């Protein structure tokens, strides 16, 4: 006879019920919010919302958002969860290690972690799951199982990650509105993706990398910022009866060192293999874009010299001459607001146009994206971020915070640095790492690992903008927003910028943008007080009075 335990009927908390529940028991949970964690090791249990099928989380919320760990953690055994809502803070919402988790009709949210994470040979059977907010949706690491008829939406990073030889089947599932990729498959994984709908991704819809072998069947990939499907070097992919449309070109990208069978239906388009040919027109366009940036003469010269060297090396390679190993990793030093991020983006696109990097995508991260919460987590996290940037640029802003002193967090930061040093050497031809930050702090950062400085080809110093350049930046921002300066205003702006102290808090271009925002607010108040409908020129023109009002408020 199956033992049934009621919460909060016979037991005031879920933990109380779990402590006494025999193997095979069913814990029936009444509607309510339970601010506790469920830790189940080596057990066979069912957790079910009272009322049966649970629709919309069944009114049962297991809330671990303020607790130190996942809302549900299963180690070994076999656990069934039906009709619950699970939420966590800086941890995955549900974790299963080396066990079996059946999870049905549940709603899941996480702050900084995965919605559902399976590892160490675990299997998951997920049916009608809604993951509506998390850093990642599902993460399979050396794990398998099935995700069916589910929805993954509003994810800040990758919707689904399949790695370390994992082999799940993902069927009839919607993956939408992800900040990065819809599904990322790597490290020899072998998933089946069948009849899924993937859209609204910040990069590619599906990416296969590092020797993985996905089978993608009758799947619709659309409205993606990057290519619909990307098959990287060393991968073997089968793409059957898929529809790929409204994506970046090429719709399906297959690296020359990959093997793929591609069968597209509908309006989906075009499959292209990698080409190493240089796109001279694109190189010229990007260099012109770089030249159009205000100031930064020294930086522009350095970038041009790097591009010249790369181009000559390609010519030498084509002529059968030897070419030495070249690192594309760079250090950007200087204060905020000096164009470091913009130059990094252009540099990545230049490397793509030169045939050096296949994708040229730009991935910006900070300490939080690289450093984990516990020993061993950081290496995994930093490796995942690094591998996600393969083929493009990994831009680490305020990189010196990884080496800051004090406490366990500093140790985790050091672990991230040590991990990056090895990866940068192992994959120097496949990614460009750019670290950025204040000049002095970046010097301390390079001292954090004896091999770190040698991994970078060059340091580019971004100097503070002078008053003339800040006036030009302000004018460009204003014109882009359909504003013009009244007579005398440029001179007044020059005087204002000349009087600003160039200390650590000086924001360079951000100072100009912030000042213009204040001037627009002042203009709005001035126009409303006119007592008449303003003319088109009135609406476009910023006056000396607007500057005076903005600087009085700041």
Number of C-alpha atoms within 10 A of each C-alpha: 5 9 11 14 21 18 19 17 11 10 15 11 16 22 16 13 21 20 9 11 18 16 15 16 19 22 22 22 27 18 17 13 12 17 17 21 23 18 15 20 16 15 19 20 21 20 20 23 26 20 14 11 16 19 17 15 23 24 19 23 25 24 22 24 22 12 15 14 22 29 29 23 20 24 21 20 19 24 23 17 21 24 28 28 27 28 29 29 21 21 25 30 33 27 24 28 22 19 24 24 29 17 23 24 23 27 24 28 29 29 19 19 25 32 33 28 24 28 22 18 18 26 25 25 17 22 21 19 25 25 29 18 23 32 23 33 34 24 25 29 24 23 26 24 21 17 22 21 17 22 22 26 23 21 28 21 22 29 34 26 24 28 25 19 22 29 24 23 19 22 21 20 23 21 28 26 23 30 20 24 33 35 25 21 29 27 20 23 27 25 25 18 23 20 20 23 21 28 27 24 32 20 24 30 35 28 24 28 26 19 21 28 26 28 18 23 20 20 23 24 29 25 21 29 20 25 27 33 27 24 29 27 18 18 24 22 23 17 20 17 17 21 22 26 22 18 25 17 16 17 26 29 22 25 20 16 14 19 17 20 12 17 15 21 15 11 10 20 18 14 17 15 14 17 10 15 12 17 13 13 10 15 19 13 12 17 18 11 12 19 15 9 14 16 21 21 12 13 20 17 13 16 20 16 12 15 18 12 13 18 18 12 18 20 13 13 12 10 9 9 11 10 12 7 9 13 20 25 23 20 24 25 23 20 24 23 19 22 19 25 19 12 19 25 19 20 26 27 24 25 25 23 23 21 20 25 23 22 24 25 20 22 20 17 17 16 18 13 15 26 26 22 15 10 13 12 15 23 20 15 17 24 15 16 17 22 18 22 21 26 23 25 30 27 27 23 20 19 24 25 19 24 25 17 12 8 8 12 18 16 18 23 27 22 22 24 26 18 19 21 17 14 16 21 16 10 15 19 17 20 29 29 27 24 26 27 23 19 18 11 18 21 14 14 23 18 12 18 14 10 14 18 18 13 19 21 13 17 17 18 20 23 19 20 21 14 18 17 18 24 23 17 21 22 19 15 17 21 13 10 10 11 18 20 16 12 12 10 18 18 12 15 22 17 14 15 20 14 10 11 9 15 8 9 9 15 18 23 21 16 16 22 18 14 17 20 14 21 22 21 13 20 23 14 13 15 15 11 9 9 8 8 10 12 9 8 10 14 16 19 17 23 21 18 14 22 21 15 17 20 13 9 8 8
